[in-house]
């Protein structure tokens, strides 16, 4: 049985002028349990205009998943494009340390790519979690309306405070 913890829940956190933001406590605890490190892996999301975050050990699982996909492609008579998939999955990743309170510095390119400015919406997604500019999430197609409702609520709450 797999003993990995899954990334759950959500939070809206501020990004300071130096690009520092805190990983929500629940997500941070999962990273530390799954890999026993204070290292965050951060990459561009596979299809959405956000970032994907995960623990170091998930890289091994991802590698196995990609190998399986390649085997399935070959079995179906398709030519797999492993090089580009592996470049995206393992080359365009930032390994970022975080402190005891979960604060880390968003790398400039990743911050730009996801359009992260003053706020970051963290959303658990099982094996990974997502980091969104909350305003981009509200405009994104294909994002569940319940998720958008949570983001609207958190933005309204922040403005009221």
ChimeraX attribute file (.defattr): number of C-alpha atoms within 10 A of each C-alpha:
attribute: neighborCount
match mode: 1-to-1
recipient: residues
	/A:1	3
	/A:2	4
	/A:3	7
	/A:4	14
	/A:5	15
	/A:6	17
	/A:7	23
	/A:8	16
	/A:9	14
	/A:10	20
	/A:11	18
	/A:12	22
	/A:13	17
	/A:14	14
	/A:15	19
	/A:16	13
	/A:17	9
	/A:18	9
	/A:19	16
	/A:20	17
	/A:21	20
	/A:22	22
	/A:23	25
	/A:24	19
	/A:25	13
	/A:26	14
	/A:27	25
	/A:28	22
	/A:29	16
	/A:30	19
	/A:31	28
	/A:32	16
	/A:33	14
	/A:34	17
	/A:35	16
	/A:36	13
	/A:37	14
	/A:38	18
	/A:39	21
	/A:40	23
	/A:41	20
	/A:42	24
	/A:43	24
	/A:44	23
	/A:45	19
	/A:46	12
	/A:47	7
	/A:48	17
	/A:49	18
	/A:50	26
	/A:51	24
	/A:52	23
	/A:53	29
	/A:54	28
	/A:55	26
	/A:56	20
	/A:57	15
	/A:58	18
	/A:59	14
	/A:60	10
	/A:61	12
	/A:62	15
	/A:63	14
	/A:64	12
	/A:65	12
	/A:66	16
	/A:67	15
	/A:68	12
	/A:69	14
	/A:70	18
	/A:71	15
	/A:72	13
	/A:73	14
	/A:74	12
	/A:75	10
	/A:76	9
	/A:77	9
	/A:78	11
	/A:79	11
	/A:80	15
	/A:81	10
	/A:82	13
	/A:83	9
	/A:84	11
	/A:85	14
	/A:86	15
	/A:87	11
	/A:88	15
	/A:89	18
	/A:90	15
	/A:91	11
	/A:92	12
	/A:93	17
	/A:94	18
	/A:95	15
	/A:96	14
	/A:97	14
	/A:98	19
	/A:99	11
	/A:100	10
	/A:101	11
	/A:102	19
	/A:103	16
	/A:104	19
	/A:105	16
	/A:106	19
	/A:107	15
	/A:108	11
	/A:109	11
	/A:110	18
	/A:111	20
	/A:112	11
	/A:113	15
	/A:114	20
	/A:115	19
	/A:116	23
	/A:117	15
	/A:118	15
	/A:119	19
	/A:120	25
	/A:121	23
	/A:122	26
	/A:123	22
	/A:124	20
	/A:125	16
	/A:126	12
	/A:127	18
	/A:128	20
	/A:129	23
	/A:130	23
	/A:131	28
	/A:132	25
	/A:133	21
	/A:134	24
	/A:135	17
	/A:136	15
	/A:137	20
	/A:138	17
	/A:139	10
	/A:140	13
	/A:141	10
	/A:142	8
	/A:143	12
	/A:144	11
	/A:145	11
	/A:146	9
	/A:147	14
	/A:148	17
	/A:149	12
	/A:150	14
	/A:151	20
	/A:152	15
	/A:153	12
	/A:154	17
	/A:155	16
	/A:156	11
	/A:157	10
	/A:158	11
	/A:159	8
	/A:160	7
	/A:161	5
